[in-house]
Amino acid sequence: MLVMSRKCVPYTPVTAKLAEMTVALVSSTGAYVEGQEPFGDDTDNSYRIIPPETAAADLRFKHGHYDETEARLDANTVFPLQLLQDLEREQFIRRVSNKNIGFRGFSTNLKLMYEQVAPAIAHEIERSQAEAVLLTAG
Amino acid sequence: MLITVVPEESRMMRPPRAVHPVGNKLGAVLGRAHERDKQMRVLTEALRQFEFQRVPGEIVSFEP
């Protein structure tokens, strides 16, 4: 398994222009799509893959450690998938990635998060169309 | 690219790139509900940072 340094800041220089980049959204806000299994309690370290065409009205949030009021009124407050769709139409970015990820950012099992969950999410992104990742939290 | 409203906490996680929209709060990191223009300013400013070469780990603050 590739182990990341605990001291260095990982950094990959970007040479492409935004209009050429496919962007994925990865978020610890507890975002999922209506019809997917909602997140559970603080021991739930699972994640959901959110398709690029998902409508904002179909996004749901279950986290429990931030005030989800604004997110439930308007998903773009914390999970701007609809805004990314708009930027794709405007050719500001090339497109929204075929895989976007929602998970609960609050975990008491940091070892599991570091050794299994985060690498699994990274693996999903590496196998996706994404060339850039936007991270949001609650 | 991380959008953070708690830059000092985020800095400990060593994100390669991050922006801090000053004044935004937890639960509405891009802006409050239906503040589309503000949300879009935060999003486009965050994305534009990909086109700048910066010091790894630098958190760029701006007022959206």
N, CA and C atoms of all chains as a GROMACS GRO file, in nm:
protein
  606
    1MET      N    1   0.084  -0.120   0.000
    1MET     CA    2   0.000   0.000   0.000
    1MET      C    3   0.087   0.124   0.000
    2LEU      N    4   0.050   0.220  -0.080
    2LEU     CA    5   0.123   0.346  -0.084
    2LEU      C    6   0.094   0.423   0.044
    3VAL      N    7   0.198   0.461   0.117
    3VAL     CA    8   0.181   0.534   0.243
    3VAL      C    9   0.224   0.678   0.223
    4MET      N   10   0.135   0.768   0.256
    4MET     CA   11   0.165   0.909   0.238
    4MET      C   12   0.246   0.962   0.354
    5SER      N   13   0.341   1.047   0.325
    5SER     CA   14   0.419   1.111   0.429
    5SER      C   15   0.329   1.189   0.524
    6ARG      N   16   0.361   1.185   0.652
    6ARG     CA   17   0.282   1.260   0.749
    6ARG      C   18   0.337   1.400   0.768
    7LYS      N   19   0.443   1.436   0.695
    7LYS     CA   20   0.502   1.569   0.710
    7LYS      C   21   0.489   1.653   0.584
    8CYS      N   22   0.512   1.592   0.470
    8CYS     CA   23   0.513   1.668   0.346
    8CYS      C   24   0.371   1.703   0.300
    9VAL      N   25   0.358   1.814   0.229
    9VAL     CA   26   0.231   1.849   0.167
    9VAL      C   27   0.233   1.790   0.026
   10PRO      N   28   0.140   1.700  -0.004
   10PRO     CA   29   0.137   1.642  -0.138
   10PRO      C   30   0.094   1.750  -0.239
   11TYR      N   31   0.160   1.756  -0.352
   11TYR     CA   32   0.128   1.864  -0.447
   11TYR      C   33   0.164   1.820  -0.587
   12THR      N   34   0.067   1.820  -0.676
   12THR     CA   35   0.092   1.788  -0.816
   12THR      C   36   0.068   1.914  -0.899
   13PRO      N   37   0.172   1.966  -0.963
   13PRO     CA   38   0.151   2.086  -1.046
   13PRO      C   39   0.048   2.061  -1.155
   14VAL      N   40  -0.029   2.162  -1.186
   14VAL     CA   41  -0.132   2.153  -1.289
   14VAL      C   42  -0.085   2.231  -1.411
   15THR      N   43  -0.094   2.169  -1.528
   15THR     CA   44  -0.056   2.238  -1.651
   15THR      C   45  -0.177   2.264  -1.741
   16ALA      N   46  -0.286   2.190  -1.719
   16ALA     CA   47  -0.405   2.206  -1.802
   16ALA      C   48  -0.483   2.331  -1.764
   17LYS      N   49  -0.559   2.381  -1.859
   17LYS     CA   50  -0.650   2.492  -1.831
   17LYS      C   51  -0.781   2.435  -1.775
   18LEU      N   52  -0.852   2.519  -1.700
   18LEU     CA   53  -0.978   2.473  -1.640
   18LEU      C   54  -1.076   2.420  -1.744
   19ALA      N   55  -1.080   2.484  -1.857
   19ALA     CA   56  -1.176   2.443  -1.961
   19ALA      C   57  -1.145   2.305  -2.016
   20GLU      N   58  -1.027   2.253  -1.982
   20GLU     CA   59  -0.987   2.119  -2.028
   20GLU      C   60  -0.997   2.016  -1.916
   21MET      N   61  -1.042   2.058  -1.798
   21MET     CA   62  -1.035   1.970  -1.681
   21MET      C   63  -1.171   1.912  -1.643
   22THR      N   64  -1.170   1.782  -1.608
   22THR     CA   65  -1.287   1.716  -1.552
   22THR      C   66  -1.275   1.721  -1.400
   23VAL      N   67  -1.379   1.770  -1.336
   23VAL     CA   68  -1.373   1.800  -1.192
   23VAL      C   69  -1.465   1.707  -1.114
   24ALA      N   70  -1.412   1.648  -1.008
   24ALA     CA   71  -1.493   1.565  -0.918
   24ALA      C   72  -1.517   1.640  -0.787
   25LEU      N   73  -1.631   1.616  -0.729
   25LEU     CA   74  -1.666   1.675  -0.600
   25LEU      C   75  -1.658   1.564  -0.495
   26VAL      N   76  -1.577   1.585  -0.392
   26VAL     CA   77  -1.564   1.490  -0.282
   26VAL      C   78  -1.595   1.566  -0.153
   27SER      N   79  -1.689   1.515  -0.076
   27SER     CA   80  -1.741   1.596   0.033
   27SER      C   81  -1.768   1.514   0.158
   28SER      N   82  -1.728   1.571   0.271
   28SER     CA   83  -1.751   1.505   0.401
   28SER      C   84  -1.880   1.554   0.466
   29THR      N   85  -1.972   1.607   0.387
   29THR     CA   86  -2.095   1.666   0.440
   29THR      C   87  -2.206   1.565   0.464
   30GLY      N   88  -2.180   1.438   0.438
   30GLY     CA   89  -2.287   1.338   0.451
   30GLY      C   90  -2.385   1.344   0.336
   31ALA      N   91  -2.338   1.383   0.217
   31ALA     CA   92  -2.425   1.393   0.100
   31ALA      C   93  -2.450   1.255   0.039
   32TYR      N   94  -2.574   1.231  -0.001
   32TYR     CA   95  -2.610   1.111  -0.074
   32TYR      C   96  -2.731   1.143  -0.161
   33VAL      N   97  -2.770   1.048  -0.243
   33VAL     CA   98  -2.880   1.071  -0.337
   33VAL      C   99  -3.005   0.999  -0.286
   34GLU      N  100  -3.118   1.066  -0.298
   34GLU     CA  101  -3.246   1.003  -0.265
   34GLU      C  102  -3.252   0.863  -0.330
   35GLY      N  103  -3.283   0.764  -0.250
   35GLY     CA  104  -3.286   0.627  -0.300
   35GLY      C  105  -3.166   0.546  -0.256
   36GLN      N  106  -3.053   0.614  -0.227
   36GLN     CA  107  -2.938   0.546  -0.169
   36GLN      C  108  -2.961   0.530  -0.018
   37GLU      N  109  -2.887   0.439   0.044
   37GLU     CA  110  -2.901   0.419   0.188
   37GLU      C  111  -2.847   0.542   0.263
   38PRO      N  112  -2.927   0.600   0.351
   38PRO     CA  113  -2.876   0.714   0.428
   38PRO      C  114  -2.760   0.672   0.518
   39PHE      N  115  -2.677   0.768   0.554
   39PHE     CA  116  -2.566   0.736   0.644
   39PHE      C  117  -2.619   0.706   0.784
   40GLY      N  118  -2.543   0.626   0.856
   40GLY     CA  119  -2.583   0.587   0.991
   40GLY      C  120  -2.520   0.675   1.096
   41ASP      N  121  -2.480   0.612   1.207
   41ASP     CA  122  -2.426   0.689   1.319
   41ASP      C  123  -2.276   0.713   1.302
   42ASP      N  124  -2.210   0.751   1.411
   42ASP     CA  125  -2.069   0.790   1.403
   42ASP      C  126  -1.976   0.674   1.368
   43THR      N  127  -2.027   0.552   1.368
   43THR     CA  128  -1.943   0.438   1.329
   43THR      C  129  -1.954   0.407   1.180
   44ASP      N  130  -2.037   0.483   1.110
   44ASP     CA  131  -2.058   0.458   0.966
   44ASP      C  132  -1.948   0.526   0.886
   45ASN      N  133  -1.857   0.449   0.833
   45ASN     CA  134  -1.745   0.503   0.755
   45ASN      C  135  -1.761   0.473   0.605
   46SER      N  136  -1.885   0.450   0.564
   46SER     CA  137  -1.909   0.420   0.423
   46SER      C  138  -1.912   0.550   0.341
   47TYR      N  139  -1.917   0.536   0.211
   47TYR     CA  140  -1.930   0.653   0.124
   47TYR      C  141  -2.029   0.620   0.012
   48ARG      N  142  -2.078   0.724  -0.052
   48ARG     CA  143  -2.174   0.708  -0.162
   48ARG      C  144  -2.115   0.770  -0.288
   49ILE      N  145  -2.134   0.702  -0.400
   49ILE     CA  146  -2.094   0.758  -0.529
   49ILE      C  147  -2.213   0.834  -0.586
   50ILE      N  148  -2.191   0.959  -0.619
   50ILE     CA  149  -2.298   1.046  -0.664
   50ILE      C  150  -2.277   1.078  -0.812
   51PRO      N  151  -2.370   1.036  -0.896
   51PRO     CA  152  -2.355   1.056  -1.042
   51PRO      C  153  -2.356   1.204  -1.079
   52PRO      N  154  -2.291   1.238  -1.190
   52PRO     CA  155  -2.275   1.380  -1.226
   52PRO      C  156  -2.405   1.450  -1.263
   53GLU      N  157  -2.504   1.373  -1.310
   53GLU     CA  158  -2.628   1.436  -1.356
   53GLU      C  159  -2.730   1.451  -1.244
   54THR      N  160  -2.692   1.415  -1.121
   54THR     CA  161  -2.787   1.420  -1.008
   54THR      C  162  -2.844   1.562  -0.991
   55ALA      N  163  -2.975   1.569  -0.978
   55ALA     CA  164  -3.040   1.699  -0.956
   55ALA      C  165  -3.021   1.742  -0.811
   56ALA      N  166  -3.007   1.871  -0.791
   56ALA     CA  167  -2.988   1.923  -0.655
   56ALA      C  168  -3.103   1.881  -0.564
   57ALA      N  169  -3.223   1.876  -0.620
   57ALA     CA  170  -3.341   1.841  -0.541
   57ALA      C  171  -3.338   1.696  -0.493
   58ASP      N  172  -3.254   1.613  -0.555
   58ASP     CA  173  -3.244   1.472  -0.516
   58ASP      C  174  -3.131   1.446  -0.416
   59LEU      N  175  -3.056   1.549  -0.382
   59LEU     CA  176  -2.948   1.531  -0.285
   59LEU      C  177  -3.004   1.537  -0.143
   60ARG      N  178  -2.950   1.451  -0.057
   60ARG     CA  179  -2.988   1.447   0.083
   60ARG      C  180  -2.861   1.456   0.167
   61PHE      N  181  -2.879   1.494   0.294
   61PHE     CA  182  -2.764   1.507   0.383
   61PHE      C  183  -2.795   1.442   0.517
   62LYS      N  184  -2.701   1.362   0.564
   62LYS     CA  185  -2.713   1.307   0.699
   62LYS      C  186  -2.573   1.301   0.758
   63HIS      N  187  -2.548   1.389   0.852
   63HIS     CA  188  -2.416   1.399   0.913
   63HIS      C  189  -2.428   1.402   1.066
   64GLY      N  190  -2.495   1.504   1.117
   64GLY     CA  191  -2.522   1.508   1.260
   64GLY      C  192  -2.426   1.592   1.341
   65HIS      N  193  -2.317   1.641   1.278
   65HIS     CA  194  -2.221   1.721   1.354
   65HIS      C  195  -2.200   1.859   1.294
   66TYR      N  196  -2.290   1.899   1.206
   66TYR     CA  197  -2.298   2.040   1.166
   66TYR      C  198  -2.446   2.070   1.141
   67ASP      N  199  -2.481   2.195   1.139
   67ASP     CA  200  -2.620   2.234   1.116
   67ASP      C  201  -2.654   2.214   0.968
   68GLU      N  202  -2.739   2.116   0.940
   68GLU     CA  203  -2.771   2.080   0.800
   68GLU      C  204  -2.887   2.161   0.742
   69THR      N  205  -2.935   2.261   0.816
   69THR     CA  206  -3.051   2.338   0.773
   69THR      C  207  -3.031   2.398   0.635
   70GLU      N  208  -2.919   2.468   0.616
   70GLU     CA  209  -2.894   2.536   0.488
   70GLU      C  210  -2.877   2.434   0.375
   71ALA      N  211  -2.807   2.325   0.405
   71ALA     CA  212  -2.784   2.222   0.303
   71ALA      C  213  -2.915   2.161   0.256
   72ARG      N  214  -3.009   2.145   0.348
   72ARG     CA  215  -3.138   2.085   0.310
   72ARG      C  216  -3.224   2.183   0.230
   73LEU      N  217  -3.204   2.312   0.254
   73LEU     CA  218  -3.276   2.413   0.176
   73LEU      C  219  -3.216   2.427   0.037
   74ASP      N  220  -3.083   2.412   0.029
   74ASP     CA  221  -3.012   2.436  -0.097
   74ASP      C  222  -2.879   2.362  -0.089
   75ALA      N  223  -2.869   2.250  -0.162
   75ALA     CA  224  -2.750   2.165  -0.155
   75ALA      C  225  -2.623   2.240  -0.195
   76ASN      N  226  -2.636   2.344  -0.276
   76ASN     CA  227  -2.518   2.417  -0.323
   76ASN      C  228  -2.444   2.490  -0.210
   77THR      N  229  -2.505   2.501  -0.094
   77THR     CA  230  -2.439   2.566   0.018
   77THR      C  231  -2.314   2.489   0.062
   78VAL      N  232  -2.317   2.357   0.044
   78VAL     CA  233  -2.203   2.274   0.087
   78VAL      C  234  -2.160   2.172  -0.019
   79PHE      N  235  -2.248   2.144  -0.116
   79PHE     CA  236  -2.220   2.040  -0.215
   79PHE      C  237  -2.262   2.095  -0.352
   80PRO      N  238  -2.174   2.174  -0.417
   80PRO     CA  239  -2.216   2.252  -0.534
   80PRO      C  240  -2.217   2.174  -0.665
   81LEU      N  241  -2.283   2.060  -0.664
   81LEU     CA  242  -2.287   1.978  -0.787
   81LEU      C  243  -2.364   2.051  -0.898
   82GLN      N  244  -2.477   2.112  -0.861
   82GLN     CA  245  -2.557   2.184  -0.962
   82GLN      C  246  -2.477   2.300  -1.022
   83LEU      N  247  -2.400   2.369  -0.939
   83LEU     CA  248  -2.319   2.480  -0.990
   83LEU      C  249  -2.210   2.429  -1.084
   84LEU      N  250  -2.154   2.314  -1.051
   84LEU     CA  251  -2.054   2.254  -1.142
   84LEU      C  252  -2.118   2.214  -1.275
   85GLN      N  253  -2.242   2.164  -1.268
   85GLN     CA  254  -2.314   2.132  -1.392
   85GLN      C  255  -2.330   2.258  -1.478
   86ASP      N  256  -2.362   2.370  -1.410
   86ASP     CA  257  -2.377   2.498  -1.482
   86ASP      C  258  -2.243   2.539  -1.546
   87LEU      N  259  -2.134   2.520  -1.472
   87LEU     CA  260  -2.002   2.559  -1.524
   87LEU      C  261  -1.959   2.468  -1.640
   88GLU      N  262  -2.006   2.345  -1.639
   88GLU     CA  263  -1.981   2.257  -1.754
   88GLU      C  264  -2.055   2.310  -1.878
   89ARG      N  265  -2.180   2.348  -1.859
   89ARG     CA  266  -2.258   2.403  -1.973
   89ARG      C  267  -2.194   2.530  -2.027
   90GLU      N  268  -2.134   2.610  -1.937
   90GLU     CA  269  -2.070   2.735  -1.979
   90GLU      C  270  -1.929   2.712  -2.032
   91GLN      N  271  -1.883   2.586  -2.029
   91GLN     CA  272  -1.748   2.546  -2.074
   91GLN      C  273  -1.638   2.613  -1.990
   92PHE      N  274  -1.674   2.646  -1.866
   92PHE     CA  275  -1.574   2.697  -1.769
   92PHE      C  276  -1.484   2.582  -1.726
   93ILE      N  277  -1.547   2.464  -1.707
   93ILE     CA  278  -1.472   2.338  -1.689
   93ILE      C  279  -1.512   2.245  -1.803
   94ARG      N  280  -1.433   2.139  -1.822
   94ARG     CA  281  -1.468   2.046  -1.931
   94ARG      C  282  -1.596   1.970  -1.899
   95ARG      N  283  -1.596   1.908  -1.781
   95ARG     CA  284  -1.717   1.837  -1.738
   95ARG      C  285  -1.707   1.798  -1.592
   96VAL      N  286  -1.823   1.759  -1.538
   96VAL     CA  287  -1.829   1.705  -1.403
   96VAL      C  288  -1.790   1.557  -1.411
   97SER      N  289  -1.713   1.511  -1.319
   97SER     CA  290  -1.666   1.372  -1.321
   97SER      C  291  -1.782   1.272  -1.314
   98ASN      N  292  -1.758   1.155  -1.370
   98ASN     CA  293  -1.860   1.050  -1.364
   98ASN      C  294  -1.878   0.996  -1.221
   99LYS      N  295  -1.780   1.024  -1.135
   99LYS     CA  296  -1.792   0.983  -0.994
   99LYS      C  297  -1.767   1.103  -0.903
  100ASN      N  298  -1.863   1.127  -0.815
  100ASN     CA  299  -1.848   1.225  -0.708
  100ASN      C  300  -1.878   1.150  -0.578
  101ILE      N  301  -1.822   1.196  -0.468
  101ILE     CA  302  -1.827   1.114  -0.346
  101ILE      C  303  -1.885   1.194  -0.229
  102GLY      N  304  -1.975   1.130  -0.156
  102GLY     CA  305  -2.022   1.184  -0.029
  102GLY      C  306  -1.991   1.087   0.083
  103PHE      N  307  -1.946   1.140   0.196
  103PHE     CA  308  -1.924   1.055   0.314
  103PHE      C  309  -1.945   1.141   0.439
  104ARG      N  310  -1.950   1.077   0.556
  104ARG     CA  311  -1.962   1.151   0.681
  104ARG      C  312  -1.823   1.184   0.731
  105GLY      N  313  -1.796   1.310   0.750
  105GLY     CA  314  -1.660   1.349   0.787
  105GLY      C  315  -1.628   1.324   0.932
  106PHE      N  316  -1.729   1.300   1.015
  106PHE     CA  317  -1.704   1.282   1.158
  106PHE      C  318  -1.680   1.135   1.186
  107SER      N  319  -1.557   1.101   1.221
  107SER     CA  320  -1.526   0.962   1.252
  107SER      C  321  -1.436   0.958   1.375
  108THR      N  322  -1.467   0.867   1.464
  108THR     CA  323  -1.382   0.848   1.580
  108THR      C  324  -1.276   0.741   1.553
  109ASN      N  325  -1.290   0.673   1.440
  109ASN     CA  326  -1.193   0.568   1.405
  109ASN      C  327  -1.097   0.622   1.299
  110LEU      N  328  -1.002   0.704   1.343
  110LEU     CA  329  -0.913   0.770   1.248
  110LEU      C  330  -0.821   0.670   1.178
  111LYS      N  331  -0.786   0.563   1.248
  111LYS     CA  332  -0.699   0.461   1.186
  111LYS      C  333  -0.769   0.398   1.066
  112LEU      N  334  -0.897   0.364   1.086
  112LEU     CA  335  -0.975   0.307   0.976
  112LEU      C  336  -0.990   0.408   0.862
  113MET      N  337  -1.016   0.533   0.900
  113MET     CA  338  -1.032   0.638   0.798
  113MET      C  339  -0.903   0.654   0.717
  114TYR      N  340  -0.791   0.659   0.788
  114TYR     CA  341  -0.661   0.684   0.723
  114TYR      C  342  -0.616   0.565   0.639
  115GLU      N  343  -0.636   0.445   0.693
  115GLU     CA  344  -0.579   0.327   0.627
  115GLU      C  345  -0.673   0.262   0.526
  116GLN      N  346  -0.804   0.283   0.540
  116GLN     CA  347  -0.896   0.212   0.450
  116GLN      C  348  -0.992   0.303   0.375
  117VAL      N  349  -1.061   0.391   0.448
  117VAL     CA  350  -1.167   0.468   0.383
  117VAL      C  351  -1.109   0.570   0.286
  118ALA      N  352  -1.014   0.650   0.333
  118ALA     CA  353  -0.955   0.753   0.244
  118ALA      C  354  -0.888   0.689   0.122
  119PRO      N  355  -0.808   0.582   0.140
  119PRO     CA  356  -0.751   0.518   0.020
  119PRO      C  357  -0.857   0.463  -0.074
  120ALA      N  358  -0.968   0.411  -0.019
  120ALA     CA  359  -1.075   0.358  -0.105
  120ALA      C  360  -1.139   0.470  -0.186
  121ILE      N  361  -1.160   0.585  -0.123
  121ILE     CA  362  -1.216   0.700  -0.195
  121ILE      C  363  -1.116   0.748  -0.301
  122ALA      N  364  -0.989   0.755  -0.263
  122ALA     CA  365  -0.886   0.796  -0.359
  122ALA      C  366  -0.882   0.701  -0.478
  123HIS      N  367  -0.899   0.573  -0.450
  123HIS     CA  368  -0.898   0.472  -0.557
  123HIS      C  369  -1.016   0.494  -0.651
  124GLU      N  370  -1.133   0.525  -0.595
  124GLU     CA  371  -1.251   0.554  -0.678
  124GLU      C  372  -1.221   0.672  -0.771
  125ILE      N  373  -1.160   0.773  -0.716
  125ILE     CA  374  -1.131   0.894  -0.795
  125ILE      C  375  -1.025   0.864  -0.901
  126GLU      N  376  -0.923   0.788  -0.863
  126GLU     CA  377  -0.817   0.755  -0.960
  126GLU      C  378  -0.874   0.678  -1.079
  127ARG      N  379  -0.976   0.596  -1.054
  127ARG     CA  380  -1.035   0.516  -1.162
  127ARG      C  381  -1.146   0.592  -1.234
  128SER      N  382  -1.172   0.715  -1.194
  128SER     CA  383  -1.279   0.794  -1.256
  128SER      C  384  -1.220   0.883  -1.366
  129GLN      N  385  -1.303   0.967  -1.421
  129GLN     CA  386  -1.258   1.060  -1.525
  129GLN      C  387  -1.186   1.181  -1.465
  130ALA      N  388  -1.189   1.196  -1.334
  130ALA     CA  389  -1.149   1.323  -1.272
  130ALA      C  390  -1.002   1.357  -1.294
  131GLU      N  391  -0.979   1.483  -1.324
  131GLU     CA  392  -0.842   1.537  -1.332
  131GLU      C  393  -0.818   1.640  -1.222
  132ALA      N  394  -0.924   1.682  -1.157
  132ALA     CA  395  -0.913   1.775  -1.044
  132ALA      C  396  -1.023   1.740  -0.945
  133VAL      N  397  -0.996   1.764  -0.818
  133VAL     CA  398  -1.093   1.731  -0.714
  133VAL      C  399  -1.122   1.854  -0.630
  134LEU      N  400  -1.249   1.879  -0.609
  134LEU     CA  401  -1.292   1.986  -0.520
  134LEU      C  402  -1.343   1.922  -0.391
  135LEU      N  403  -1.288   1.965  -0.278
  135LEU     CA  404  -1.324   1.908  -0.148
  135LEU      C  405  -1.407   2.009  -0.069
  136THR      N  406  -1.519   1.961  -0.014
  136THR     CA  407  -1.596   2.048   0.076
  136THR      C  408  -1.630   1.972   0.203
  137ALA      N  409  -1.650   2.051   0.309
  137ALA     CA  410  -1.690   1.995   0.438
  137ALA      C  411  -1.812   2.072   0.486
  138GLY      N  412  -1.875   2.019   0.588
  138GLY     CA  413  -1.990   2.090   0.644
  138GLY      C  414  -1.943   2.209   0.722
  139MET      N  415  -0.851   2.071  -0.443
  139MET     CA  416  -0.877   2.206  -0.390
  139MET      C  417  -0.980   2.197  -0.280
  140LEU      N  418  -0.942   2.243  -0.160
  140LEU     CA  419  -1.034   2.240  -0.046
  140LEU      C  420  -1.096   2.379  -0.027
  141ILE      N  421  -1.226   2.382  -0.006
  141ILE     CA  422  -1.292   2.505   0.038
  141ILE      C  423  -1.312   2.492   0.188
  142THR      N  424  -1.248   2.580   0.265
  142THR     CA  425  -1.256   2.568   0.411
  142THR      C  426  -1.301   2.699   0.476
  143VAL      N  427  -1.376   2.688   0.582
  143VAL     CA  428  -1.410   2.806   0.662
  143VAL      C  429  -1.341   2.800   0.799
  144VAL      N  430  -1.259   2.697   0.819
  144VAL     CA  431  -1.180   2.685   0.942
  144VAL      C  432  -1.035   2.660   0.901
  145PRO      N  433  -0.968   2.763   0.847
  145PRO     CA  434  -0.836   2.743   0.788
  145PRO      C  435  -0.731   2.688   0.884
  146GLU      N  436  -0.736   2.730   1.011
  146GLU     CA  437  -0.633   2.682   1.103
  146GLU      C  438  -0.647   2.532   1.130
  147GLU      N  439  -0.771   2.485   1.135
  147GLU     CA  440  -0.793   2.341   1.151
  147GLU      C  441  -0.755   2.267   1.024
  148SER      N  442  -0.790   2.325   0.909
  148SER     CA  443  -0.761   2.259   0.782
  148SER      C  444  -0.610   2.250   0.757
  149ARG      N  445  -0.537   2.352   0.801
  149ARG     CA  446  -0.392   2.355   0.777
  149ARG      C  447  -0.324   2.231   0.834
  150MET      N  448  -0.377   2.182   0.946
  150MET     CA  449  -0.317   2.063   1.010
  150MET      C  450  -0.330   1.939   0.922
  151MET      N  451  -0.428   1.941   0.830
  151MET     CA  452  -0.450   1.825   0.741
  151MET      C  453  -0.364   1.833   0.616
  152ARG      N  454  -0.292   1.944   0.600
  152ARG     CA  455  -0.198   1.964   0.490
  152ARG      C  456  -0.263   1.946   0.351
  153PRO      N  457  -0.372   2.015   0.325
  153PRO     CA  458  -0.429   2.007   0.190
  153PRO      C  459  -0.332   2.071   0.090
  154PRO      N  460  -0.318   2.013  -0.029
  154PRO     CA  461  -0.226   2.071  -0.128
  154PRO      C  462  -0.266   2.213  -0.166
  155ARG      N  463  -0.395   2.234  -0.184
  155ARG     CA  464  -0.448   2.364  -0.225
  155ARG      C  465  -0.575   2.389  -0.145
  156ALA      N  466  -0.594   2.514  -0.104
  156ALA     CA  467  -0.716   2.545  -0.029
  156ALA      C  468  -0.750   2.692  -0.043
  157VAL      N  469  -0.879   2.721  -0.034
  157VAL     CA  470  -0.926   2.859  -0.029
  157VAL      C  471  -1.013   2.876   0.094
  158HIS      N  472  -1.013   3.000   0.144
  158HIS     CA  473  -1.092   3.034   0.261
  158HIS      C  474  -1.181   3.154   0.227
  159PRO      N  475  -1.310   3.128   0.200
  159PRO     CA  476  -1.402   3.240   0.177
  159PRO      C  477  -1.434   3.307   0.311
  160VAL      N  478  -1.372   3.422   0.333
  160VAL     CA  479  -1.381   3.489   0.463
  160VAL      C  480  -1.526   3.530   0.491
  161GLY      N  481  -1.572   3.498   0.609
  161GLY     CA  482  -1.707   3.535   0.651
  161GLY      C  483  -1.807   3.424   0.636
  162ASN      N  484  -1.777   3.324   0.553
  162ASN     CA  485  -1.870   3.211   0.540
  162ASN      C  486  -1.860   3.119   0.662
  163LYS      N  487  -1.966   3.046   0.688
  163LYS     CA  488  -1.976   2.968   0.811
  163LYS      C  489  -1.988   2.819   0.783
  164LEU      N  490  -1.961   2.740   0.886
  164LEU     CA  491  -1.987   2.597   0.879
  164LEU      C  492  -2.134   2.573   0.846
  165GLY      N  493  -2.160   2.478   0.761
  165GLY     CA  494  -2.298   2.450   0.719
  165GLY      C  495  -2.340   2.530   0.598
  166ALA      N  496  -2.257   2.626   0.558
  166ALA     CA  497  -2.286   2.706   0.438
  166ALA      C  498  -2.153   2.759   0.385
  167VAL      N  499  -2.063   2.667   0.355
  167VAL     CA  500  -1.925   2.707   0.323
  167VAL      C  501  -1.917   2.784   0.191
  168LEU      N  502  -2.013   2.761   0.101
  168LEU     CA  503  -2.013   2.837  -0.025
  168LEU      C  504  -2.102   2.961  -0.017
  169GLY      N  505  -2.184   2.969   0.084
  169GLY     CA  506  -2.280   3.077   0.096
  169GLY      C  507  -2.411   3.020   0.145
  170ARG      N  508  -2.496   3.106   0.195
  170ARG     CA  509  -2.624   3.057   0.250
  170ARG      C  510  -2.718   3.011   0.139
  171ALA      N  511  -2.827   2.947   0.180
  171ALA     CA  512  -2.923   2.892   0.084
  171ALA      C  513  -2.973   2.999  -0.012
  172HIS      N  514  -2.972   2.964  -0.140
  172HIS     CA  515  -3.023   3.048  -0.249
  172HIS      C  516  -2.941   3.175  -0.274
  173GLU      N  517  -2.823   3.184  -0.214
  173GLU     CA  518  -2.730   3.294  -0.248
  173GLU      C  519  -2.644   3.247  -0.366
  174ARG      N  520  -2.709   3.226  -0.479
  174ARG     CA  521  -2.640   3.162  -0.590
  174ARG      C  522  -2.518   3.240  -0.638
  175ASP      N  523  -2.530   3.370  -0.649
  175ASP     CA  524  -2.416   3.449  -0.699
  175ASP      C  525  -2.295   3.434  -0.608
  176LYS      N  526  -2.320   3.440  -0.479
  176LYS     CA  527  -2.209   3.427  -0.383
  176LYS      C  528  -2.150   3.286  -0.389
  177GLN      N  529  -2.237   3.187  -0.394
  177GLN     CA  530  -2.189   3.048  -0.404
  177GLN      C  531  -2.103   3.030  -0.529
  178MET      N  532  -2.148   3.088  -0.639
  178MET     CA  533  -2.074   3.073  -0.764
  178MET      C  534  -1.940   3.146  -0.758
  179ARG      N  535  -1.935   3.260  -0.690
  179ARG     CA  536  -1.807   3.331  -0.675
  179ARG      C  537  -1.707   3.245  -0.597
  180VAL      N  538  -1.755   3.182  -0.492
  180VAL     CA  539  -1.666   3.095  -0.412
  180VAL      C  540  -1.617   2.978  -0.497
  181LEU      N  541  -1.710   2.917  -0.569
  181LEU     CA  542  -1.673   2.800  -0.649
  181LEU      C  543  -1.574   2.836  -0.760
  182THR      N  544  -1.601   2.943  -0.833
  182THR     CA  545  -1.512   2.978  -0.945
  182THR      C  546  -1.377   3.026  -0.893
  183GLU      N  547  -1.376   3.096  -0.780
  183GLU     CA  548  -1.246   3.139  -0.724
  183GLU      C  549  -1.165   3.017  -0.683
  184ALA      N  550  -1.232   2.918  -0.623
  184ALA     CA  551  -1.162   2.795  -0.584
  184ALA      C  552  -1.106   2.724  -0.708
  185LEU      N  553  -1.187   2.712  -0.810
  185LEU     CA  554  -1.141   2.641  -0.931
  185LEU      C  555  -1.029   2.717  -1.001
  186ARG      N  556  -1.037   2.849  -1.004
  186ARG     CA  557  -0.933   2.928  -1.072
  186ARG      C  558  -0.796   2.906  -1.010
  187GLN      N  559  -0.795   2.871  -0.882
  187GLN     CA  560  -0.665   2.852  -0.815
  187GLN      C  561  -0.585   2.738  -0.877
  188PHE      N  562  -0.653   2.646  -0.947
  188PHE     CA  563  -0.580   2.538  -1.014
  188PHE      C  564  -0.484   2.592  -1.119
  189GLU      N  565  -0.515   2.710  -1.171
  189GLU     CA  566  -0.432   2.765  -1.279
  189GLU      C  567  -0.317   2.850  -1.227
  190PHE      N  568  -0.307   2.862  -1.094
  190PHE     CA  569  -0.195   2.936  -1.034
  190PHE      C  570  -0.100   2.838  -0.966
  191GLN      N  571   0.027   2.862  -0.986
  191GLN     CA  572   0.128   2.782  -0.916
  191GLN      C  573   0.155   2.848  -0.781
  192ARG      N  574   0.124   2.781  -0.674
  192ARG     CA  575   0.143   2.840  -0.542
  192ARG      C  576   0.229   2.748  -0.456
  193VAL      N  577   0.265   2.798  -0.338
  193VAL     CA  578   0.339   2.716  -0.244
  193VAL      C  579   0.247   2.604  -0.196
  194PRO      N  580   0.290   2.479  -0.203
  194PRO     CA  581   0.204   2.369  -0.155
  194PRO      C  582   0.155   2.394  -0.012
  195GLY      N  583   0.027   2.378   0.008
  195GLY     CA  584  -0.030   2.396   0.142
  195GLY      C  585  -0.079   2.536   0.170
  196GLU      N  586  -0.054   2.632   0.079
  196GLU     CA  587  -0.099   2.768   0.101
  196GLU      C  588  -0.252   2.774   0.099
  197ILE      N  589  -0.311   2.847   0.193
  197ILE     CA  590  -0.455   2.866   0.197
  197ILE      C  591  -0.484   3.010   0.155
  198VAL      N  592  -0.555   3.026   0.046
  198VAL     CA  593  -0.581   3.158  -0.012
  198VAL      C  594  -0.713   3.212   0.043
  199SER      N  595  -0.707   3.323   0.115
  199SER     CA  596  -0.829   3.384   0.169
  199SER      C  597  -0.881   3.491   0.074
  200PHE      N  598  -1.011   3.501   0.066
  200PHE     CA  599  -1.073   3.606  -0.014
  200PHE      C  600  -1.213   3.634   0.041
  201GLU      N  601  -1.264   3.752   0.010
  201GLU     CA  602  -1.401   3.787   0.053
  201GLU      C  603  -1.496   3.767  -0.064
  202PRO      N  604  -1.586   3.672  -0.055
  202PRO     CA  605  -1.674   3.642  -0.169
  202PRO      C  606  -1.784   3.748  -0.188
   0.00000   0.00000   0.00000
